[in-house]
Amino acid sequence: MLIADLHIHSVYSDGKASPREIIRHALIRGINVISITDHDTFKGGLEGYRFSREIARNTSDTKILVVPGIELRSYSGDILVYCENDVELPREVGLLIDKAHENNCVVVPAHPFDTWRHGLGDVVYDYDGWDAIEVWNAHASRNANRRALEASRIMGKPGVANSDAHILEHVGSAYTYILIEDASSITEVLDALRKGLIKPHQGGLSLKDNIERVAWSIEYRARKILGD
């Protein structure tokens, strides 16, 4: 059984840490699989994948698998897509799902009922092509997560739990068990997600974590305004 956190942000969007820092921290936390899913870009995930291959070449006992990913802002809301490489994706939901599947990618609506943060809301029910649903997001409210869990049951889709970390220390605050013994390739992880060989592990943020999250959000926005 593997521990996976498949929704993490890096400096390539609104995260505080670099892909290398994220990977080192995930290793300390005992996480086996991560996906760096920056907003509208695969850059963080691809850099993370290259660094994970570097680790694998240089050490025999310490390994982590990085799945390239993206949190794409579709016309209807945010969608997580996990691929083996960079794929140009449309922003209309149905076309996005089709294009992703044509390229052997896995498609998951991100925090679907956290509509304050661009969740799809009830639009999630309009499409049957989801490979899984993010049923637990450490940054979402309990009510939003409850509704996502309900949607996964109604639609018969497997669920994933993720940290949605923007700060290093939040990585692994929620995660998914992948119910296979080992994974030496991205393909194996994507296949496990498609087959529903996963179990979400609910988690959340402490008061201290939430204060850090808000402080970083303010700092990030200030930097953007000042052009830093």
Secondary structure, DSSP 4 states (H G I P E B T S, - for coil): -EEEEEEE--TTTT-SS-HHHHHHHHHHTT--EEEE--BT-SHHHHHHHHHHHHHHHH-SS---EE--EEEEE-SSSEEEEE-SS-----SSHHHHHHHHHHTT-EEEESSTT-GGGT--GGGGGG-S--S-EEEEETTS-HHHHHHHHHHHHHHT--EEEE--BSSGGGTTSSEEEE-SS--SSHHHHHHHHHHT-EEEE-----HHHHHHHHHHHHHHHHHHHHT-
